[in-house]
Amino acid sequence: MQRLLLSGLLLLAAAAHSANATSIYAGQARAAAVCSQCHGIRMPSADAPFPQLAGRDAGYLQSALKQYRDKTRKSDLMNAVAGSLSDDDIANVAAYYARLKP
């Protein structure tokens, strides 16, 4: 009985972890729809004043996006764009860009 209970708890913990895990695919879709117009996927256009995001640290990207969303980091454009992102969106986009090679 204890073994069955322990197995059930382990399965429940694994399911909860996977439900909260970041999704590279969701990040790719969100980046293509929102971020890539200015930042590109691997590089912005040569004339664009926007920084490249591919290969950046995921923690840095998450922190920056949350600051833009919360308007503690100022940029009219980024405050508006990041204002529509949920915590999951931010985690997914950061994970996606972090795994790309610049």
CORRAHU-V696653 format. One record per residue. NEAR is the number of other ideal C-beta (glycine too) atoms within 12 Angstrom. Layout:
near->[NEAR/NEAR]
This chain:
near->[7/8/9/10/11/12/13/14/14/14/14/14/14/14/13/12/12/12/12/14/17/28/22/21/16/24/35/24/18/30/36/19/19/30/40/28/16/23/32/23/28/20/21/20/15/9/9/15/12/20/21/24/36/27/20/27/16/26/16/19/36/30/20/31/41/26/21/27/25/18/15/15/18/14/21/12/18/28/21/16/27/33/21/18/32/16/17/20/31/36/28/34/46/37/30/36/41/25/26/27/12/17]
